[in-house]
């Protein structure tokens, strides 16, 4: 049951990313792509700051004790949002999101297979390759 709820949350979050792409495309066209990206991160930073105020267990001090390479994920967020902002008006929300999904699945299969970034190693099998092939087919069909 717990896994089903987590997967439902992941599915809803994925739907939210498509809505975000749909919002960012027109916003970027109106205010500029970098300004649209900045606005998304400012709203997110404000909401996270408010949530952190009410969080029962804050560990910001521990953040600075972590290996610096773990913080490089902060670079990837703006790159992702800029790509959404640029691609969505050109190819549409559907193709943008399928392309992103294809890249995410390909990278995640490699990360799992090799156990990169501290993840548990999960060998690639036929199902995972088949799933990636189907996503590639969906991208081609879009």
Number of C-alpha atoms within 10 A of each C-alpha: 6 7 8 9 10 11 12 12 12 12 12 11 12 14 13 12 16 18 12 16 26 19 17 27 25 17 18 20 13 11 12 14 21 15 14 22 23 14 15 16 15 12 11 12 12 11 11 12 12 11 11 14 10 9 11 8 8 10 10 9 8 8 11 10 8 10 9 9 8 10 12 10 9 9 9 11 13 16 12 12 23 21 18 27 27 20 18 22 18 11 12 15 22 15 18 24 21 18 17 16 17 21 15 13 16 18 12 14 19 16 18 17 16 16 15 12 10 9 11 12 13 13 13 13 10 8 9 14 14 11 14 19 14 13 19 18 12 14 18 11 8 13
